[in-house]
């Protein structure tokens, strides 16, 4: 057993912060997973419990009102995909940008018991608005919350600020997918093609610009994400 396998529970607890905030690259995350396997089930369970608590502190700041997904969401999604045939496909960047120093600062604030706004890199090509944090969305006087159950388990929660033209999206208790599949979040306008917002990779919250009558929806896609959504839609929340 090497020195890194003799870590105390406190040092494992420290590493839960960058893990929960998705502030690790793929190799660093794999290294932690490997050490957890070597440390045994008790340490692994405690570590992931800490990760969940950190994410819930950031995401579940208010109580949730469960609402059903829009009845026509999947039909609208398929119509939008049909319209896409006449439009040139666009390439969506999948590159995750870990914000290491911001994650470390956020962790310190969480320990102190305060809510932290995390700016999440949104992979919407051709869209470069000024960065808006989840905290800004949540603290806006006009911020409103809607939730929807996710087919197969879990919940999707959307905090919307019309004043900012932005939404902060959180997911809770989603089932773990096989390694060749991933959850992907989409913005579906009332007319036009669905746009990828982000591939879910453990982010506590995803911030995206929105417009009136947009729908935010989640699907399961191949690992790395897809340029267009694959039915069925697991959950959807209409904004506006």
N, C-alpha and C positions, 0 to 999 in steps of 0.2 A: 504493500500500500504506500503510495507516495504522499508527500506533504499535503497536497491539495485535498486528499481524501480524508484528512484528519481535521477538517474545519469544524469549528464550534457551531452550535445552532444559530448563534448571533451572526456569524459571518455569512451563513447561508441566508439568513433573514435579510442581510444587507443586499445580497445579490438578487433578491426577489424584486427590488425596485427597478433596476434597468430591464430585468426580464419582463415585468408587468408592463412597463412603458414602451416596450419594443425598441429599446435603445441599444440593442446588440446586433452585430452582424451575424450571418448564418453560422460561421465557425464558432464564434463565442457562445451562441445559444446551444449549438451542438455539444460544445465542451461542458457546459453546465449540465445538460441532459445526461451526458455520459457519466459525470461525477455523481449525479443523483442516483443513477442506476447502481453505481458502485457503493454508494452510501447506504442503500437499503430502503425498504418501503416506508419505514417510519419517518425518516428524514424527507423522503420524496413527498409524502402526504402533507407534512407540515409546510414544506416549501411551497407547494401549489396552493395550499390554504392561504398562505400569506400573499401570494400573487393575486388570488381572487379578492382578498380583502382590500388590497391596494387599488385594484381596478374598480371595485364597487365604491370605494371612497371617492374616486374621481368621477364616476359615471352616475351613480344612483344618489343624486343630491336631493331629490324630491320623490314623493310617492308617485306611483305609476297608475294611470287609468287605462285599462286595456280596451282597445277598440278593434273592431274587425277590419281586415284589409279591404280596400275599395273593391266592390263587386266586379267591376269591369277591368280590373288591373291587368289580368293576363291577356284579355282581348286587346286592350290598348297597347300592350307591349308587343303583341304579334302584329298589329296594324303598323306600329312604328317600325318594326323590322321589315315589313313589306315595303314601306316607303323608302327604306334605306337602299333598296336595289338601284334607285336612280341617283344616288348620291355617292361620291367617291369615299371609300372607307378611309378612316383616319387611324393612324398608329397611336396606341396608348402606351405611355411609358409605364413600366412595372417597377422601376427602380425605387427601392425603399431607402430613405435617407435618415439614418439614425442620428438624432440630435442629442449627442452624449452629454454635453455640458448642461443643456436644458433639462434633460432627464434627471441628472444629479441634483440640480436645484429644486426640481419638482419633488423629488424624494424627500429632501430635507423639510419642505413645507408640509408634506403629508405626515411626516413623523410628528410635526408640531401640531397636527390636528386641523390644518386649514385645507380648503379646497383649492385645487391648482388647475389652471387652464393650460392644456397641452395643445400646441399647434401641430397638427398632423399633416404631413405632406400628402396632398391630394393629387392622384394621377389623372387629372383631366387635361389633356393636351389642348393647346390654344386658349387656355384660361389662366390668367395670371393676376388675380385680384390681390389687393393688399391682404396680408395674412391676418386672419381673424381667429382668435382662440376660442376653445370651447367655453372657457370661463366668461369671455365677453358675451357669448350667446346666452349663457345661463343667467347672467346678471342684467341683461336688458330688461327694462320695465315691461316691454311687450312680449317677452319670452313666453311661449306656450309649449306644453308637452303633450305628445300623443304616443301611444304604444300599441303594438300589435303582436299577437302570438306568432311564432315561427313554426311552420309546419314541420313536424318531426321533433319539436322541443325547443325551448328557449323563448326569448322575447326580444323584440326590436323597439327601441325607444328613440323618438326624435324630439329634440328641443329646437323650436323654430323662433327666429326673430325676423319679422318682416322688415323692421327698421334697418337691420344689418343686411338683409337679403341673404341670410346664411342659416344653416341648420347644423346642429351637433348631434351625431347619431351614435348610439351605444347598443351593444348586443350583450345579452346575459344568458348564461347556461346553454349555449349552443352545443349540440352533440359534436363530438370529435369526429372528423372525417378521415377517410383513408388518405395516405400520403400523396396519392395522385389526384386528389380533389381539394377544392378550396371554396370558401364562401366569397361572393363578390357583390359589392353594393353598386347600384345603378341609380342615375337620375333619369326619369322618364318624363319628358315634356308632353303637354297635351297634343302637340303636333311636332313631328320631327323624330330623329332617331334617338334611342336610348344612349346615354353617355356613361361610361365607366367612371365611378367615383373613386373606388379603392378596392383592392383585394384585402380581405380581412386577414391580419397577421398578428392578432393579439393586441391591437390598439385599444386603449381604454375608451377613446372617443374619436370619431372621424368628423371633421368639419368640412362642409362643402357649400359653395354658393347655390342658392335656389331662387326660382322665380315662382310667381303665383301659378297655382294649378299644377305644378310639378308633382310627380310621385316618386318617392324614394323606395326602391325595391331591392330585395336580396335573392340571389340564386346560387346554385352550386355549379361550379365550373371546373375544368381541368386545372391542375396545379399551375400557378403562374397567372391564371385569369384568361379571359376570352375577350375578343374585340366586340362581340355582341352577346347578349344574354341568352342562356339556354333554359327554356321552360322545363319544369314548372316554376312559377314564382312562389317562394316560400313565405314571404311576408311583404306587405307594402303599406306605406303611410303617405297619404296625400297631404301636401302642404298648401297653404293659402286658404 
